[in-house]
Every structure is written in C-alpha cells, then in structure tokens.
Amino acid sequence: MPSHGDTHVDRLNALWKLSVRRGLGDTERIRAMLAMAAGVLNMDLVVLSELGEHCTARYVSDRLGVFPEGSRQTLEASPFHVVIHARAPSHIADLSAHPLYAGNPLVTEFGMRTFSGIPVSVGDETETRWVLAFLRRCGESLPGTVDVAYMSLIADWLGNALHQSAQKDLLQRIALTDPLTGLPNRRAAEERLQKERARTPRDGHGFALALVDLDHFKMVNDRYGHAVGDEVLKSVARRFETGLREGDWVARWGGEEFLFVLHGGTVDEAAGVMERLAGQARA
C-alpha cells in the first residue's frame, strides 16, 4: 500500500505532466486540470468560480451532468462565501446539516453533501475573486491532510494559469488597440475585416466601408502643436464611436484616417449614417 508521501509525489508528477502537455489551450488545460482533480479525489463536482455580486461557475468538471459552466448563485447564500470571508480554506462534511447552506440548490437540487473550498490567488490581487470548490454527493468525513495539500496545489496552479491568461489577453488588447484614441488599430481592423468578409456569404448580409480623414488636420498640428492635435483626434474618435449604430464599428486606420464598417442597408443609407457622424464630429 503506497504511503502518503508516495501518493503526494504521484499526484505531483501527474500535475506536472498535464501542465506541460502540448496542444492544449488555456481553457482546455484548466478544464483538464479540474477533471484530473475530480478523478484523483473522487469528487462529483469540481468548480472554479469567479465571485462578485454573484458566484459564477467559470470552469466546471461535472461527473453528474447537473451543473453547467456559467451557473450562478447569490454569493451570500452559497458556501463559497465563507471561503471569501475567512480568506482561508473551508471544509464542510455535510452541507445538508449546515444551518446556512442546507437550503442551497447545491443540496436541494443537486444532492451535494461534502464541500471543500480553497481561495485562489491571481497575480497581485489583494482581494480573493476566485474559489476552487470540491463537492461530493456522499456525506463523509472531512478530507485528510494529503488531500487538502493537493487541493491547495491545484488552486495555486489555477491562480498562476488565470494570471498568465489575463496577461496574454491584456497584451493582445494592447497590440490591437490604438493607444491614443482607444479605438481598434489598423491591425485589429484588418483582422475584423477578414471575419466580416467570411461572415457575409453565410448570412447574406453585406456591409459598407468608409474611409474618412479629417480636413485640415495638418494645419491644426502646425499651428497649435501635436498635443492639441492629439486632443482633437481623441475627441473626434469619441464622437464617432458614440454615434455608431449597434453592430457597426470604427477603427483608427492611421494618422487622421478612420475606417468605418456599417452593416446592412443600402449605399444611400450608409451615406446618410456617415453624414450624420460627420456632423457630430464637426459640432
């Protein structure tokens, strides 16, 4: 019979192999990690939840098929709340006997009994916004030391994974955003245009393109300086963006040029939209 030390080492090896497995995206790897933890600990439900006004299940491993990703609960009424309040792991042997959580849907609808919740730290966040929860239908004793250590290890790995994913998303947003106006930049516009062209044959709805530049903008820069010119560009960009119809979009194409994509309608209707936007920019 393997010792506790051997069990922990085996789990560490499996965790490492999954963390470096090629061919998995961030989301796939997180889901695979939850599924592995569910198997190792014999859990019916493993949930990584983001907490705000509600407790939202972002990633789920569900052996029973009863708790889909995106499920939400009121935070105060869920056992996740005690994890956030204490900022420490929480273990409940029988939710159905708990005075606060016996009426929770996790118990009344899904039949869960045991609960272990681990706070997940993401980057430099001072407040805990994520909780990793392990739930099982059969009511048993609290988890042992080795199992709790494994839960905490999984939570630490998930915190790092969430932080790295957020950093990637941030870098991608920066790479696709014009830093002056906050609009999509030319690279982002070119990528979105490819998607627009691919979509059109499928849904049969075309779109109009308009490339606009600002009259006499060079004169503004020459007379008042580039700082004033930058403020003009930011102001015009805000007016363009707030005046768009739902589904339409605008990007900074370069310099004082802006690219508009207008969906549906006729050429005359698109021209009318552009006249209205030009009027707003001049106002």
C-alpha positions in Angstrom: 0.0 0.0 0.0 1.5 3.4 -1.0 2.4 5.8 1.7 1.0 9.3 1.9 4.4 10.6 0.7 4.3 8.3 -2.4 0.7 9.3 -3.1 1.6 13.0 -3.0 4.6 12.5 -5.3 2.5 10.6 -7.8 -0.1 13.4 -7.8 2.7 16.0 -8.3 4.0 14.1 -11.3 0.6 13.9 -12.9 0.0 17.6 -12.3 3.4 18.4 -13.9 2.7 16.2 -16.9 -0.6 17.9 -17.5 0.8 21.4 -17.0 3.4 20.9 -19.8 1.3 18.8 -22.2 1.4 20.3 -25.7 -1.6 21.0 -27.8 -3.8 22.4 -25.1 -5.1 25.9 -24.9 -5.5 27.8 -21.7 -9.2 26.9 -21.3 -8.7 23.2 -22.2 -5.8 22.9 -19.8 -7.8 24.4 -16.9 -10.8 22.0 -17.6 -8.4 19.1 -17.9 -6.9 20.0 -14.5 -10.3 20.1 -12.9 -11.2 16.7 -14.4 -8.0 15.2 -13.2 -8.6 16.6 -9.7 -12.1 15.2 -9.7 -10.8 11.8 -10.5 -7.9 11.8 -8.0 -10.2 12.9 -5.2 -13.3 11.0 -6.3 -15.4 14.2 -6.4 -18.7 14.5 -8.3 -18.2 18.2 -8.9 -15.2 20.5 -9.1 -15.9 24.2 -9.8 -13.7 27.2 -10.3 -15.9 30.1 -9.6 -15.4 33.9 -10.0 -17.0 35.9 -7.3 -18.6 39.3 -7.5 -22.2 40.2 -6.8 -22.9 36.6 -7.7 -20.9 33.4 -7.6 -20.4 32.3 -11.3 -19.0 28.9 -12.3 -16.4 29.7 -15.0 -14.9 26.3 -15.3 -16.5 23.0 -14.2 -15.8 19.3 -14.1 -19.2 17.6 -13.5 -19.4 13.8 -13.5 -23.2 14.0 -13.0 -24.0 16.5 -15.8 -26.1 18.7 -13.5 -24.0 21.9 -13.1 -23.0 23.6 -16.3 -20.5 26.3 -16.7 -22.0 29.7 -16.3 -24.2 28.6 -13.4 -24.8 31.4 -10.9 -25.7 31.7 -7.2 -26.1 34.6 -4.9 -22.8 34.8 -3.1 -24.1 35.3 0.4 -26.3 32.2 0.2 -23.5 29.9 -1.0 -20.8 28.0 0.8 -18.3 29.9 -1.4 -19.0 33.0 0.8 -17.3 31.5 3.9 -14.1 31.0 1.9 -14.0 34.6 0.8 -15.0 35.9 4.3 -12.3 33.8 6.1 -9.7 34.1 3.2 -8.8 30.5 4.0 -9.9 27.0 3.0 -13.2 25.8 4.3 -14.4 22.2 4.7 -18.0 21.1 5.4 -18.6 17.4 6.0 -22.4 17.6 5.4 -24.0 20.6 3.7 -27.5 19.2 4.3 -26.9 19.6 8.1 -25.4 23.0 7.9 -27.7 25.8 9.3 -26.7 28.3 6.5 -26.4 26.0 3.4 -29.0 23.2 3.9 -31.4 25.0 1.6 -28.8 25.8 -1.1 -29.6 24.4 -4.6 -26.3 22.5 -4.4 -28.0 20.5 -1.7 -31.7 20.6 -2.6 -31.4 20.3 -6.4 -28.0 18.5 -7.0 -27.7 16.4 -3.8 -24.3 17.6 -2.8 -23.1 16.9 0.7 -19.4 17.4 1.3 -17.8 20.7 0.4 -14.2 21.9 0.3 -13.5 25.4 -0.9 -10.0 26.8 -1.5 -9.3 30.5 -2.2 -7.4 31.1 -5.5 -4.9 33.9 -5.6 -4.4 35.5 -9.0 -1.4 37.7 -9.6 -1.1 40.7 -7.3 -4.8 40.9 -6.5 -5.4 41.9 -2.9 -9.0 40.6 -2.8 -9.8 37.0 -3.5 -12.1 36.8 -6.5 -11.8 33.1 -7.3 -12.7 30.0 -5.3 -12.0 26.4 -6.2 -14.7 24.1 -4.8 -14.8 20.3 -4.5 -18.2 18.7 -3.9 -19.4 15.1 -3.5 -22.9 13.6 -3.0 -22.0 11.1 -0.4 -21.6 12.6 3.1 -18.2 11.7 4.6 -15.7 12.9 7.0 -13.5 16.0 6.2 -10.6 15.5 3.8 -7.3 14.4 5.1 -4.0 16.3 5.1 -2.7 14.9 1.9 -6.0 15.6 0.0 -6.1 19.2 1.4 -2.5 19.7 0.3 -3.4 18.5 -3.2 -6.4 20.8 -3.3 -4.2 23.8 -2.4 -1.7 22.8 -5.0 -4.3 22.7 -7.7 -5.6 26.1 -6.5 -2.1 27.6 -6.7 -1.6 26.2 -10.3 -5.0 27.6 -11.3 -4.1 31.0 -9.9 -1.0 31.1 -12.0 -2.8 29.9 -15.1 -5.5 32.6 -14.7 -2.9 35.3 -14.2 -0.9 34.2 -17.3 -4.1 34.1 -19.3 -5.1 37.6 -18.2 -1.7 38.9 -19.1 -1.9 37.4 -22.6 -5.4 38.9 -23.0 -4.0 42.3 -21.9 -1.1 42.1 -24.3 -3.4 41.2 -27.1 -5.7 44.1 -26.3 -2.7 46.5 -26.3 -1.5 45.1 -29.6 -4.9 45.6 -31.2 -5.8 49.0 -29.7 -4.7 52.5 -30.8 -3.1 53.9 -27.7 -4.2 57.5 -28.4 -7.9 57.1 -29.2 -8.6 53.7 -27.6 -10.2 52.5 -30.9 -9.1 49.3 -32.7 -5.9 49.9 -34.6 -5.2 49.1 -38.3 -4.0 45.5 -37.4 -7.2 44.9 -35.5 -9.3 46.4 -38.3 -7.7 44.1 -40.9 -8.4 41.1 -38.7 -12.0 42.1 -38.2 -12.4 42.8 -41.9 -11.4 39.2 -42.7 -14.1 38.0 -40.3 -16.6 40.3 -41.9 -15.8 39.0 -45.4 -16.0 35.4 -44.2 -19.4 36.1 -42.5 -21.1 37.8 -45.4 -21.6 34.7 -47.6 -23.0 32.7 -44.7 -25.7 35.2 -43.5 -26.3 37.1 -46.8 -25.9 40.5 -45.1 -23.3 42.8 -46.6 -21.6 45.8 -45.2 -20.3 49.2 -46.3 -16.8 50.5 -45.9 -16.0 54.2 -45.4 -12.5 55.6 -45.1 -12.6 59.1 -43.6 -9.8 61.7 -43.0 -10.0 64.9 -41.1 -9.8 68.0 -43.3 -7.0 70.5 -42.5 -5.7 68.4 -39.7 -2.1 69.1 -40.6 -2.8 72.8 -40.2 -4.0 72.1 -36.6 -0.8 70.3 -35.8 1.4 73.0 -37.4 -0.4 75.9 -35.8 -1.3 74.6 -32.3 1.2 71.7 -31.9 0.9 67.9 -31.7 -0.6 67.9 -28.2 -3.6 69.8 -29.4 -3.8 67.7 -32.5 -3.9 64.6 -30.3 -6.8 66.0 -28.3 -8.7 66.7 -31.5 -8.2 63.1 -32.6 -9.4 61.8 -29.2 -12.4 64.0 -29.2 -13.4 63.1 -32.8 -12.9 59.4 -32.1 -15.2 59.5 -29.1 -17.9 61.3 -31.1 -17.6 58.7 -33.9 -17.8 55.8 -31.5 -20.8 57.1 -29.6 -22.7 57.9 -32.8 -22.4 54.4 -34.3 -25.4 52.1 -34.6 -25.4 48.8 -32.9 -23.1 46.3 -34.7 -21.2 49.0 -36.7 -17.6 49.8 -35.7 -14.8 52.2 -36.4 -11.0 51.9 -36.2 -8.2 54.3 -36.5 -6.6 53.4 -39.8 -3.6 55.7 -39.4 -2.8 59.3 -38.8 -6.1 61.3 -39.1 -7.8 58.5 -41.1 -10.7 56.4 -39.7 -12.2 53.3 -41.1 -15.9 52.6 -40.7 -17.8 49.3 -41.2 -21.6 49.8 -41.5 -23.8 46.7 -41.6 -26.9 46.2 -43.7 -29.0 48.8 -45.6 -28.3 50.4 -48.9 -25.5 52.6 -50.1 -27.7 55.6 -49.6 -28.4 54.6 -46.0 -24.7 54.1 -45.3 -24.0 57.6 -46.8 -26.7 59.0 -44.5 -25.0 57.5 -41.5 -21.7 58.9 -42.5 -23.2 62.4 -43.0 -24.7 62.2 -39.5 -21.4 61.1 -38.0 -19.5 63.9 -39.8 -22.0 66.4 -38.4 -21.4 65.1 -34.9 -17.7 65.4 -35.4 -18.0 69.0 -36.5 -20.3 70.0 -33.7 
